Amino acid sequence: MRKSRKTVSLDLRERIMACYDEGKLTQQEVGNRFRVSVGMVKKLRAQRQATGDLAPRHGYSGRKPLLTTSHRHRIGQLIAEQPDITLQEMREALALDCTLPAIHYVVRDLKLTFKKNAARQRARARRRQGAA
């Protein structure tokens, strides 16, 4: 049976570290006593040493964006300077190692528009001469 992955409360985190700090139990024994993994005890020790805090750090987890705020600002500048710039040219100007859709999503999120590739534009329908 798989253990649940719920966030451990701040109160429990503090009790775990208080028990470990007494020095009477090993990390494994502390983990067993509070029904958490040894990895959790190690993580709490490392977090306390690095930040001095035991609170959950949800905002710091997950994948970090490749395109930072400065990249987003620069993309806006590039489009303002050259409205017909392509995604490929933006990637080269920013010296990024990312996919073209990644840049497209940033442009879309910024609600910016840029002139499309001439080969992809639709041909306009010619007006019909009124035969009525």
FENDAQUI-V69801 format. One record per helix or strand. SS is the DSSP state (A for helix, B for strand). FROM is the first residue (numbers start at 0). TO is the last residue. If there is no record, write none. Layout:
SS/FROM/TO, SS/FROM/TO
//
This chain:
A/9/20, A/26/33, A/37/50, A/57/59, A/68/80, A/86/93, A/99/108, A/117/119
//
